[in-house]
Amino acid sequence: MTRDVRMRGFRDRVELPEVLRLIDERVAPLPSEEMPLHAAFGRVLAQDVVAPVAVPGFDRSAMDGYAVRAGETFGAEPYQPVELRVVGESFPGRPFPGCVGPGEAVRIMTGAPLPAGADAVVPAELADDEAGRLRVREAVPPGRHVGRVGEDIAAGSVVLRAGRRLRPQDLGILASIGVSSVRVVRRPTVALLITGDELLPCGSRPEGFRIVDSNSIMLAALVSRDGGQPSAPVLLADNADTIRAALTAATEDVILVSGGSSVGQEDHAPRVLGEVGELGVHGVALRPASPSGVGFLQHRPVFLLPGNPVSCLCAYDLFAGRAIRRLGGRPVDLPYRTRRLPLRRKIVSAIGRVDYVRVCLAGDAVEPLAVSGASLLSTTTRADGFVLVPGDREGHAEGEEVEVYLYDPP
């Protein structure tokens, strides 16, 4: 039976490492699916890709010039060129059909197959071709300007490893070995349940004592960033039966509930989740997202995110985002680039909790914003990033170097 903490407050709060450990223990990557190569950008490979063929599959020219027998160019100098007879041409996809014999050369383009009998290419700028008579002005050793079979990719070699998030150039290399589809980790689907009698749908104008839902559009973008597929948001009244019906009807891999996660009279989500599923965590030693909750419904993770926008962002990144990234086969770490910078002003915290502190870049240093309100979403747009103060610290001194998580991508 879940303890009803409404209007009573949290008896204790779970420390951050314990919450992360629970997520990692209970959440595993989803099964794989076959995906056409043209739709696989950004997806995570579920298994190694082994090259079925060599690339290149034939010896080819790395230059525009002339395919020759290297030994016949030895001694060639600008004032004493070696003369050869041009007997044909080799183009990409249209090789020279014969064999290069003694005293012969074949005009060749970059990427074209090296003719039989030839073992080097003389660049065009090192020879003069007049009416089929080639004068080579510089010697080339065997193998010069020739791309050998398998020089790029050897047949049977592992081209890309499982767990790799596919980049544009990865798709190109897979296409080059004849791959038309790949096995990737399935993208997690994510339900967005937004609670609050005071909320108007995103796109509305605030009116009277009602405010516009901003968490759903922020969460949908965060879910997409982390490789998930957000469902259309569902706005719910602050009613236990309504929330219970929405939770039990959700079929997605992850369920996010925004709002109603704290200890107020209308905060029904924790108690309802405990009734229909499992409420593993309620209340975290974290500021500003302490009223967060983590649970499970039919083995699917459910995250109770505070309705205050900054708290919602913080709880998503640390908890829900971690699970979504893990389900989709991505690294669980925060998906922000980091910099170590000195503080221009001290950060004051309290031992026993982790503090999520919004900061601004100030030249070659960083400065904490002089606000702490969890409802002030504008502080995250004014901030360049955030600092996580560990639970065993009372803060950071002025001038101390800290790790800054930067909101903007590289």
C-alpha positions as CSV (number, residue, x, y, z in Angstrom):
1,M,0.0,0.0,0.0
2,T,1.5,3.3,-1.1
3,R,1.7,5.9,1.8
4,D,-0.4,9.0,1.0
5,V,1.9,11.9,1.5
6,R,-0.5,14.6,0.4
7,M,-0.4,17.6,2.7
8,R,2.1,15.7,5.0
9,G,5.4,16.2,3.2
10,F,8.1,13.7,2.4
11,R,9.3,11.6,5.3
12,D,12.7,11.2,3.6
13,R,14.2,11.7,0.1
14,V,16.1,9.2,-2.0
15,E,19.6,10.2,-2.9
16,L,20.4,10.7,-6.6
17,P,22.8,7.8,-7.1
18,E,20.2,5.4,-5.8
19,V,17.6,6.6,-8.3
20,L,20.0,6.3,-11.2
21,R,20.9,2.8,-10.0
22,L,17.2,1.8,-9.9
23,I,16.8,3.0,-13.5
24,D,19.9,1.2,-14.8
25,E,18.9,-2.0,-13.1
26,R,15.3,-2.1,-14.3
27,V,15.6,-0.6,-17.8
28,A,17.3,-2.4,-20.7
29,P,17.7,-1.7,-24.4
30,L,14.6,-2.6,-26.5
31,P,14.7,-5.4,-29.1
32,S,16.0,-4.7,-32.5
33,E,14.2,-4.2,-35.8
34,E,15.3,-4.2,-39.5
35,M,15.5,-0.7,-40.9
36,P,16.0,0.4,-44.6
37,L,19.4,2.1,-44.9
38,H,17.8,5.3,-46.2
39,A,15.8,5.6,-42.9
40,A,18.6,4.5,-40.5
41,F,20.2,7.9,-39.8
42,G,20.6,8.5,-36.1
43,R,19.5,5.0,-35.2
44,V,21.7,2.7,-33.0
45,L,23.1,-0.5,-34.5
46,A,22.0,-3.6,-32.7
47,Q,24.7,-5.8,-34.1
48,D,28.1,-5.6,-35.8
49,V,28.1,-5.0,-39.6
50,V,30.6,-7.2,-41.4
51,A,31.7,-6.4,-44.9
52,P,30.6,-9.0,-47.4
53,V,32.9,-7.6,-50.1
54,A,36.1,-5.7,-50.4
55,V,36.2,-2.0,-51.2
56,P,37.6,-1.4,-53.7
57,G,36.8,-4.7,-55.3
58,F,39.5,-4.2,-57.9
59,D,42.8,-2.3,-58.3
60,R,42.0,1.2,-59.4
61,S,43.7,4.4,-60.3
62,A,44.0,7.1,-57.6
63,M,44.8,9.8,-60.2
64,D,44.0,11.0,-63.7
65,G,47.0,9.9,-65.8
66,Y,48.4,6.9,-67.5
67,A,48.6,3.2,-66.4
68,V,52.1,1.9,-67.1
69,R,54.6,-0.8,-66.2
70,A,56.6,1.0,-63.5
71,G,59.9,-0.5,-64.4
72,E,59.8,1.1,-67.9
73,T,59.7,4.6,-66.4
74,F,63.0,4.3,-64.5
75,G,65.5,6.9,-65.6
76,A,62.8,9.2,-66.9
77,E,63.7,12.9,-66.5
78,P,62.4,16.2,-67.8
79,Y,65.2,16.5,-70.4
80,Q,65.3,12.8,-71.1
81,P,61.7,11.5,-71.1
82,V,60.8,7.9,-71.6
83,E,58.5,7.3,-74.6
84,L,55.6,4.9,-74.5
85,R,52.8,4.2,-76.9
86,V,49.2,4.9,-75.7
87,V,47.1,1.9,-76.7
88,G,43.7,2.6,-75.1
89,E,41.7,4.2,-72.3
90,S,40.2,3.1,-68.9
91,F,37.2,4.9,-67.4
92,P,35.2,4.2,-64.2
93,G,32.8,1.4,-65.2
94,R,34.5,1.0,-68.6
95,P,37.9,-0.7,-68.2
96,F,40.5,-1.2,-70.9
97,P,39.8,-4.7,-72.2
98,G,43.4,-5.7,-73.0
99,C,46.7,-6.0,-71.3
100,V,49.4,-3.4,-71.1
101,G,52.5,-4.8,-72.8
102,P,56.1,-3.7,-73.1
103,G,56.4,0.0,-74.2
104,E,52.7,0.6,-73.8
105,A,50.5,2.8,-71.6
106,V,46.8,3.3,-71.1
107,R,45.1,6.6,-70.5
108,I,43.2,6.3,-67.2
109,M,40.8,8.3,-65.1
110,T,40.6,8.4,-61.3
111,G,38.6,5.4,-60.0
112,A,39.0,3.4,-63.2
113,P,40.2,-0.2,-63.1
114,L,43.9,-0.6,-63.5
115,P,44.5,-2.6,-66.7
116,A,46.2,-6.0,-66.6
117,G,49.9,-5.7,-67.0
118,A,50.1,-2.3,-65.4
119,D,51.3,-1.7,-61.9
120,A,51.5,2.1,-61.5
121,V,49.9,5.3,-62.7
122,V,51.8,8.3,-64.0
123,P,49.9,11.5,-63.2
124,A,48.8,13.5,-66.2
125,E,50.9,16.5,-65.2
126,L,54.1,14.4,-65.4
127,A,53.7,13.3,-69.0
128,D,53.0,14.7,-72.4
129,D,50.6,12.9,-74.8
130,E,51.0,13.8,-78.4
131,A,49.2,11.8,-81.1
132,G,49.3,8.6,-79.0
133,R,53.0,9.0,-78.1
134,L,53.5,9.5,-74.4
135,R,56.6,11.2,-73.0
136,V,57.0,10.4,-69.3
137,R,59.1,13.1,-67.5
138,E,59.4,11.4,-64.1
139,A,59.8,7.8,-63.0
140,V,57.1,6.1,-60.8
141,P,57.7,3.1,-58.6
142,P,55.4,0.0,-58.6
143,G,52.1,0.7,-56.8
144,R,52.3,4.5,-57.1
145,H,48.8,6.1,-57.4
146,V,47.1,2.7,-57.3
147,G,44.3,1.8,-54.9
148,R,44.5,-1.9,-54.2
149,V,41.7,-4.4,-53.6
150,G,40.4,-4.0,-50.1
151,E,42.5,-1.0,-49.3
152,D,39.5,0.8,-47.9
153,I,37.6,-2.1,-46.5
154,A,38.7,-5.7,-46.4
155,A,36.1,-8.4,-47.0
156,G,35.1,-10.0,-43.8
157,S,36.1,-7.1,-41.6
158,V,33.8,-5.4,-39.1
159,V,32.9,-2.1,-40.6
160,L,30.7,-0.7,-37.7
161,R,30.2,-2.0,-34.2
162,A,27.0,-2.6,-32.4
163,G,25.9,0.4,-30.3
164,R,27.1,2.9,-32.8
165,R,24.7,5.8,-33.5
166,L,24.7,6.0,-37.3
167,R,26.0,9.2,-38.9
168,P,25.6,10.3,-42.5
169,Q,29.1,9.0,-43.4
170,D,28.3,5.7,-41.8
171,L,25.3,5.3,-44.1
172,G,27.6,6.0,-47.0
173,I,30.1,3.3,-46.1
174,L,27.3,0.8,-45.5
175,A,26.0,1.6,-49.0
176,S,29.4,1.1,-50.4
177,I,29.5,-2.6,-49.3
178,G,26.1,-3.3,-50.7
179,V,24.1,-3.1,-47.4
180,S,20.4,-2.1,-48.0
181,S,19.1,-2.5,-44.5
182,V,20.5,-2.8,-40.9
183,R,19.3,-4.1,-37.6
184,V,18.9,-1.2,-35.2
185,V,17.6,-0.9,-31.6
186,R,13.9,0.0,-31.7
187,R,13.1,3.6,-30.8
188,P,11.1,3.8,-27.5
189,T,7.6,5.2,-27.6
190,V,6.8,7.8,-24.9
191,A,3.4,8.8,-23.5
192,L,3.1,12.4,-22.4
193,L,0.4,12.8,-19.7
194,I,0.1,16.4,-18.6
195,T,-2.0,17.1,-15.5
196,G,-3.5,20.3,-14.2
197,D,-6.9,21.9,-14.0
198,E,-5.3,25.3,-14.7
199,L,-3.7,24.3,-18.0
200,L,-4.7,25.4,-21.5
201,P,-3.5,23.5,-24.6
202,C,-0.2,24.5,-26.1
203,G,-0.9,27.2,-28.7
204,S,-3.5,28.9,-26.6
205,R,-3.2,32.3,-24.9
206,P,-3.1,32.6,-21.2
207,E,-6.5,33.8,-19.8
208,G,-7.7,34.6,-16.4
209,F,-6.2,32.3,-13.8
210,R,-5.3,29.7,-16.4
211,I,-1.8,29.2,-17.9
212,V,-0.7,27.5,-21.1
213,D,0.9,24.1,-21.0
214,S,4.6,24.5,-21.8
215,N,5.9,21.2,-20.5
216,S,4.4,19.0,-23.2
217,I,6.2,20.7,-26.1
218,M,9.5,20.9,-24.1
219,L,9.2,17.2,-23.2
220,A,8.4,16.2,-26.8
221,A,11.5,17.9,-28.0
222,L,13.6,16.3,-25.3
223,V,12.3,12.9,-26.1
224,S,13.0,13.3,-29.8
225,R,16.5,14.6,-29.0
226,D,17.1,11.4,-27.0
227,G,15.9,9.1,-29.7
228,G,12.4,8.4,-28.5
229,Q,9.0,8.8,-30.3
230,P,6.7,11.1,-28.3
231,S,3.0,10.5,-28.6
232,A,0.6,13.4,-28.8
233,P,0.3,15.0,-25.3
234,V,-2.8,14.3,-23.3
235,L,-4.1,17.0,-20.9
236,L,-5.6,15.6,-17.8
237,A,-7.7,17.1,-15.0
238,D,-6.4,16.9,-11.4
239,N,-8.6,13.9,-10.7
240,A,-7.5,10.5,-9.4
241,D,-9.9,8.5,-11.6
242,T,-8.9,10.4,-14.7
243,I,-5.2,9.9,-14.1
244,R,-5.7,6.2,-13.3
245,A,-7.6,5.7,-16.6
246,A,-4.9,7.4,-18.6
247,L,-2.1,5.5,-16.9
248,T,-3.7,2.1,-17.5
249,A,-4.6,2.9,-21.1
250,A,-1.1,4.0,-22.1
251,T,0.7,1.4,-24.2
252,E,4.0,3.2,-24.8
253,D,7.4,2.0,-23.6
254,V,7.8,4.9,-21.3
255,I,5.1,7.0,-19.5
256,L,5.9,10.6,-18.5
257,V,3.4,12.3,-16.1
258,S,4.0,16.0,-15.8
259,G,2.5,17.7,-12.7
260,G,0.7,16.4,-9.7
261,S,3.8,14.7,-8.4
262,S,4.3,16.5,-5.1
263,V,2.4,16.5,-1.7
264,G,-0.4,18.9,-2.4
265,Q,-4.1,18.0,-2.1
266,E,-4.5,17.6,-5.9
267,D,-1.2,15.7,-6.4
268,H,-2.8,12.3,-7.2
269,A,-0.2,10.8,-9.6
270,P,2.1,9.1,-7.0
271,R,-0.7,7.4,-5.1
272,V,-2.5,6.3,-8.3
273,L,0.8,4.8,-9.7
274,G,1.3,2.9,-6.5
275,E,-2.2,1.4,-6.8
276,V,-2.0,0.3,-10.4
277,G,1.7,-0.4,-10.6
278,E,4.8,0.2,-8.5
279,L,6.1,3.5,-7.1
280,G,9.8,2.8,-6.5
281,V,10.8,6.4,-5.7
282,H,8.9,9.4,-4.5
283,G,10.9,12.4,-3.4
284,V,14.5,12.9,-4.4
285,A,17.4,14.7,-2.6
286,L,17.6,17.1,-5.5
287,R,16.9,20.8,-6.0
288,P,14.8,22.0,-7.8
289,A,13.2,18.6,-8.7
290,S,12.7,17.0,-5.3
291,P,9.0,16.1,-5.9
292,S,10.0,13.6,-8.6
293,G,8.9,10.0,-8.7
294,V,10.0,6.9,-10.5
295,G,7.9,3.7,-10.8
296,F,6.9,0.9,-13.1
297,L,3.7,-0.2,-14.8
298,Q,3.8,-3.7,-16.3
299,H,7.6,-3.4,-16.3
300,R,7.5,-0.2,-18.2
301,P,9.1,2.8,-16.5
302,V,6.9,5.7,-15.4
303,F,8.3,9.1,-14.4
304,L,6.5,11.6,-12.3
305,L,7.9,14.9,-13.3
306,P,7.1,18.1,-11.3
307,G,4.9,20.6,-13.1
308,N,7.2,23.5,-12.5
309,P,9.1,23.9,-15.8
310,V,12.7,24.0,-14.5
311,S,12.0,21.1,-12.2
312,C,10.4,19.2,-15.1
313,L,13.5,19.8,-17.3
314,C,15.9,18.8,-14.5
315,A,14.0,15.6,-13.7
316,Y,13.6,14.7,-17.3
317,D,17.3,15.0,-18.1
318,L,18.5,13.1,-15.0
319,F,15.8,10.4,-14.8
320,A,13.4,10.0,-17.7
321,G,15.9,10.9,-20.4
322,R,18.4,8.4,-19.0
323,A,15.8,5.6,-19.3
324,I,14.8,6.7,-22.9
325,R,18.4,6.8,-24.0
326,R,19.1,3.4,-22.4
327,L,16.0,1.8,-24.0
328,G,17.1,3.1,-27.4
329,G,20.7,1.8,-27.0
330,R,22.3,5.2,-26.6
331,P,24.8,6.2,-23.9
332,V,22.9,7.1,-20.6
333,D,25.1,10.1,-19.8
334,L,23.7,13.6,-20.1
335,P,23.7,14.5,-23.8
336,Y,25.4,17.8,-23.3
337,R,28.9,18.9,-24.1
338,T,30.8,20.0,-21.1
339,R,33.5,22.6,-20.3
340,R,35.5,23.1,-17.1
341,L,35.4,26.8,-16.2
342,P,36.1,28.9,-13.1
343,L,33.2,30.5,-11.2
344,R,32.9,34.3,-11.0
345,R,30.6,34.0,-8.0
346,K,30.3,31.3,-5.4
347,I,27.5,28.7,-5.4
348,V,25.9,27.9,-2.1
349,S,24.3,24.5,-1.6
350,A,23.4,22.1,1.2
351,I,25.0,18.8,2.1
352,G,22.7,15.9,1.4
353,R,21.2,17.0,-1.9
354,V,22.3,17.6,-5.4
355,D,21.7,21.1,-6.8
356,Y,20.9,21.9,-10.4
357,V,22.3,25.4,-10.8
358,R,21.6,27.4,-14.0
359,V,24.7,29.4,-15.1
360,C,25.7,31.9,-17.8
361,L,29.0,32.1,-19.6
362,A,31.0,35.2,-18.7
363,G,34.1,35.3,-20.9
364,D,36.4,32.5,-19.8
365,A,34.4,32.0,-16.6
366,V,30.9,31.1,-15.6
367,E,28.4,32.8,-13.3
368,P,25.4,31.4,-11.5
369,L,22.0,33.1,-12.2
370,A,20.8,34.9,-9.2
371,V,17.4,33.1,-9.2
372,S,16.2,29.7,-7.9
373,G,12.5,29.6,-8.8
374,A,11.5,26.3,-10.3
375,S,8.6,27.9,-12.2
376,L,10.8,30.4,-14.0
377,L,11.4,28.6,-17.4
378,S,12.9,31.8,-18.8
379,T,15.9,31.2,-16.6
380,T,16.8,28.2,-18.7
381,T,16.7,30.3,-21.9
382,R,18.8,33.0,-20.3
383,A,21.2,30.4,-19.0
384,D,24.0,28.9,-21.1
385,G,24.0,25.7,-19.1
386,F,24.0,24.2,-15.6
387,V,26.2,22.9,-12.9
388,L,25.4,19.9,-10.8
389,V,26.6,20.4,-7.2
390,P,27.2,17.0,-5.6
391,G,25.4,16.0,-2.5
392,D,28.6,15.9,-0.4
393,R,29.4,19.6,-1.1
394,E,28.2,22.8,0.5
395,G,28.7,24.5,-2.9
396,H,31.6,25.8,-4.8
397,A,33.9,28.8,-4.0
398,E,34.5,31.8,-6.2
399,G,37.3,31.0,-8.7
400,E,36.8,27.2,-8.3
401,E,36.7,25.3,-11.6
402,V,33.5,23.4,-12.2
403,E,32.0,21.2,-14.9
404,V,29.4,23.1,-16.9
405,Y,26.8,21.2,-19.0
406,L,26.1,23.5,-22.0
407,Y,22.5,23.6,-23.3
408,D,23.5,24.5,-26.9
409,P,24.9,21.8,-29.2
410,P,28.5,22.1,-30.5
